[in-house]
Amino acid sequence: MVTLTEIVKAYCTDTVIECDVAFSTVAIGDDIFLQGQEADEFNDAVERLWNETGDTTIEECRAHLARPYVDCLG
């Protein structure tokens, strides 16, 4: 059976992701910018996923959740 950790690690993007929780911004590569509520929701989802998996890094969770954004522009 495939674990959540395996899914997170398998479905990641290699795009640079920069998060600033204090200013409610997320930059995914050079083309995608989230701010305000959308950035807060992304960061909340990252933290929930990170807590749920327990054995992934926060960066892997960000890369996993950013993948759909990157795929939309690809």
Secondary structure, DSSP 8 states (H G I E B T S, - for coil): ---HHHHHHHS---S-EEEETTTTEEEETTTEEEETHHHHHHHHHHHHHHHHHSSS-HHHHHHHHHHHHHHHH-
